[in-house]
Amino acid sequence: MDLMTICVTAYLLICGLFMLVLCKRSKHPLRTGAVSIAGGLLALGGVSVAGLAVPVNLYTLAVSAVLGIPGVAGLTALSFL
């Protein structure tokens, strides 16, 4: 495996654990998690339909599901670098 792939995978796992902790602390954890995941996936779909340079693959789907809309915004910003 490539070092970059390992780093991105580890980062996603850490962010996923962080999001689980945040969802657990909220009043309605399942609803909070579902809204975050749905918002991220819808944002990724919107960015893809708009034609921006964000490919849809396993890692972008994972980032959008785990981090939500801020994750998609980060992917969009990274695609312009």
Backbone as JSON, one array per atom type, in Angstrom:
{
  "sequence": "MDLMTICVTAYLLICGLFMLVLCKRSKHPLRTGAVSIAGGLLALGGVSVAGLAVPVNLYTLAVSAVLGIPGVAGLTALSFL",
  "N": [[0.84, -1.19, 0.0], [0.36, 2.26, -0.61], [1.95, 5.01, 1.06], [0.5, 7.37, 1.32], [-2.14, 6.49, 1.04], [-2.4, 4.93, 3.33], [-2.12, 6.91, 5.29], [-4.36, 8.57, 4.76], [-6.42, 6.76, 5.22], [-6.04, 6.19, 7.96], [-6.49, 8.75, 8.98], [-9.2, 9.09, 8.32], [-10.33, 7.09, 9.92], [-9.76, 8.08, 12.5], [-11.2, 10.5, 12.4], [-13.74, 9.43, 12.07], [-14.12, 8.11, 14.53], [-14.1, 10.36, 16.18], [-16.42, 11.68, 15.25], [-18.32, 9.79, 16.0], [-18.15, 10.01, 18.8], [-19.02, 12.65, 19.1], [-21.64, 12.44, 18.11], [-22.72, 10.67, 19.96], [-22.75, 12.23, 22.24], [-24.74, 14.02, 21.73], [-28.25, 14.99, 21.96], [-30.02, 13.44, 20.44], [-28.66, 10.92, 19.11], [-28.77, 9.09, 16.86], [-30.32, 10.43, 14.96], [-28.76, 12.73, 14.59], [-26.4, 11.64, 13.51], [-27.43, 10.47, 11.16], [-28.4, 12.69, 9.76], [-26.01, 14.1, 9.34], [-24.56, 12.29, 7.74], [-26.3, 12.04, 5.52], [-26.38, 14.71, 4.64], [-23.69, 15.1, 3.89], [-23.36, 13.18, 1.82], [-25.27, 14.09, -0.01], [-24.2, 16.6, -0.58], [-21.79, 15.83, -1.79], [-22.84, 14.59, -4.05], [-24.04, 16.83, -5.25], [-21.79, 18.4, -5.81], [-20.51, 16.75, -7.63], [-22.41, 16.67, -9.72], [-22.34, 19.32, -10.44], [-19.97, 19.44, -11.75], [-17.45, 19.87, -10.72], [-14.02, 19.17, -9.85], [-14.03, 16.75, -8.25], [-13.58, 13.49, -7.74], [-15.73, 10.63, -7.59], [-15.26, 8.16, -5.46], [-14.19, 5.44, -3.31], [-12.85, 6.7, -1.16], [-13.65, 9.42, -1.25], [-16.38, 9.11, -0.86], [-16.32, 8.03, 1.72], [-15.17, 10.15, 3.16], [-17.12, 12.14, 2.79], [-19.29, 10.92, 4.04], [-18.39, 10.56, 6.67], [-17.37, 13.06, 7.57], [-19.22, 14.87, 6.64], [-20.74, 17.85, 5.31], [-18.61, 19.78, 5.72], [-16.42, 18.11, 5.14], [-16.77, 17.58, 2.4], [-16.46, 20.15, 1.43], [-13.78, 20.51, 2.06], [-12.61, 18.54, 0.4], [-13.26, 19.64, -2.08], [-11.8, 22.01, -1.99], [-9.23, 20.92, -1.87], [-9.06, 19.79, -4.38], [-8.57, 21.9, -6.04], [-5.96, 22.59, -5.61]],
  "CA": [[0.0, 0.0, 0.0], [1.03, 3.54, -0.67], [1.96, 5.71, 2.34], [-0.59, 8.35, 1.32], [-3.37, 5.73, 1.27], [-2.42, 4.56, 4.75], [-2.35, 8.13, 6.07], [-5.74, 9.0, 4.56], [-7.27, 5.79, 5.9], [-5.91, 6.43, 9.4], [-7.17, 10.02, 9.26], [-10.64, 8.84, 8.27], [-10.71, 6.33, 11.11], [-9.73, 9.0, 13.64], [-12.35, 11.4, 12.26], [-14.94, 8.64, 12.32], [-14.26, 7.95, 15.98], [-14.46, 11.68, 16.71], [-17.82, 11.93, 14.94], [-19.13, 8.91, 16.86], [-18.19, 10.61, 20.13], [-19.89, 13.83, 19.04], [-23.04, 12.0, 17.96], [-23.14, 10.06, 21.21], [-22.97, 13.28, 23.23], [-25.91, 14.83, 21.4], [-29.51, 14.54, 22.56], [-30.56, 12.41, 19.55], [-27.46, 10.5, 18.38], [-29.04, 8.48, 15.55], [-30.79, 11.48, 14.05], [-27.62, 13.59, 14.3], [-25.53, 10.91, 12.59], [-28.1, 10.29, 9.87], [-28.44, 14.0, 9.08], [-24.65, 14.4, 8.92], [-24.23, 11.41, 6.61], [-27.13, 12.42, 4.36], [-25.91, 16.01, 4.14], [-22.4, 14.92, 3.22], [-23.54, 12.47, 0.56], [-25.97, 14.99, -0.93], [-23.25, 17.63, -1.0], [-20.88, 15.21, -2.76], [-23.59, 14.45, -5.3], [-24.18, 18.15, -5.85], [-20.49, 18.82, -6.35], [-20.26, 15.93, -8.81], [-23.31, 17.11, -10.78], [-21.89, 20.65, -10.87], [-18.83, 19.27, -12.63], [-16.18, 20.2, -10.09], [-13.03, 18.11, -10.01], [-14.01, 15.82, -7.12], [-14.01, 12.18, -8.22], [-16.53, 9.84, -6.66], [-14.66, 6.85, -5.23], [-14.37, 4.97, -1.94], [-12.36, 7.66, -0.17], [-14.49, 10.62, -1.21], [-17.63, 8.71, -0.22], [-16.06, 7.89, 3.16], [-14.97, 11.49, 3.73], [-18.39, 12.85, 2.82], [-20.17, 10.29, 5.03], [-17.87, 10.73, 8.03], [-17.2, 14.47, 7.94], [-20.37, 15.66, 6.23], [-20.54, 18.96, 4.37], [-17.24, 20.31, 5.79], [-15.52, 17.2, 4.44], [-16.91, 17.8, 0.96], [-15.83, 21.44, 1.16], [-12.33, 20.28, 2.08], [-12.26, 17.84, -0.82], [-13.35, 20.59, -3.19], [-10.65, 22.9, -1.89], [-8.03, 20.15, -2.22], [-9.02, 19.52, -5.82], [-8.09, 23.08, -6.74], [-4.54, 22.78, -5.34]],
  "C": [[0.88, 1.25, 0.0], [0.93, 4.24, 0.69], [0.81, 6.71, 2.42], [-1.93, 7.66, 1.59], [-3.5, 5.34, 2.73], [-2.73, 5.77, 5.61], [-3.8, 8.6, 5.96], [-6.7, 8.05, 5.28], [-7.22, 5.97, 7.41], [-6.62, 7.72, 9.8], [-8.68, 9.84, 9.27], [-11.12, 8.04, 9.48], [-10.74, 7.21, 12.35], [-10.92, 9.95, 13.58], [-13.66, 10.67, 12.51], [-15.18, 8.41, 13.8], [-14.68, 9.26, 16.64], [-15.93, 11.99, 16.45], [-18.74, 11.03, 15.75], [-19.25, 9.47, 18.27], [-19.11, 11.82, 20.14], [-21.36, 13.45, 18.91], [-23.56, 11.4, 19.26], [-23.45, 11.11, 22.27], [-24.22, 14.12, 22.94], [-27.17, 14.22, 22.01], [-30.13, 13.39, 21.77], [-29.42, 11.9, 18.66], [-27.73, 9.9, 17.0], [-29.49, 9.51, 14.53], [-29.62, 12.38, 13.64], [-26.68, 12.92, 13.3], [-26.15, 10.76, 11.22], [-28.15, 11.6, 9.08], [-27.05, 14.37, 8.56], [-24.25, 13.57, 7.7], [-25.02, 11.81, 5.37], [-26.68, 13.76, 3.78], [-24.6, 15.9, 3.39], [-22.54, 14.24, 1.88], [-24.29, 13.32, -0.46], [-25.05, 16.09, -1.44], [-22.25, 17.07, -2.02], [-21.58, 15.0, -4.1], [-23.77, 15.78, -6.01], [-22.9, 18.65, -6.47], [-20.18, 18.03, -7.62], [-21.14, 16.36, -9.99], [-22.88, 18.47, -11.32], [-20.66, 20.58, -11.75], [-17.5, 19.69, -12.03], [-15.29, 18.96, -10.08], [-12.91, 17.23, -8.78], [-14.49, 14.46, -7.63], [-14.82, 11.45, -7.15], [-15.89, 8.46, -6.59], [-14.84, 6.5, -3.75], [-13.96, 6.02, -0.92], [-13.21, 8.93, -0.12], [-15.86, 10.31, -0.61], [-17.45, 8.59, 1.3], [-15.89, 9.25, 3.82], [-16.3, 12.22, 3.82], [-19.35, 12.24, 3.84], [-19.7, 10.57, 6.45], [-17.86, 12.2, 8.43], [-18.35, 15.36, 7.51], [-20.01, 16.76, 5.24], [-19.16, 19.59, 4.51], [-16.21, 19.4, 5.11], [-15.57, 17.38, 2.94], [-16.3, 19.15, 0.58], [-14.31, 21.31, 1.15], [-11.86, 19.54, 0.85], [-12.28, 18.76, -2.03], [-12.17, 21.54, -3.17], [-9.35, 22.19, -2.27], [-7.94, 19.89, -3.71], [-8.51, 20.7, -6.61], [-6.61, 23.35, -6.5], [-3.68, 22.15, -6.4]]
}
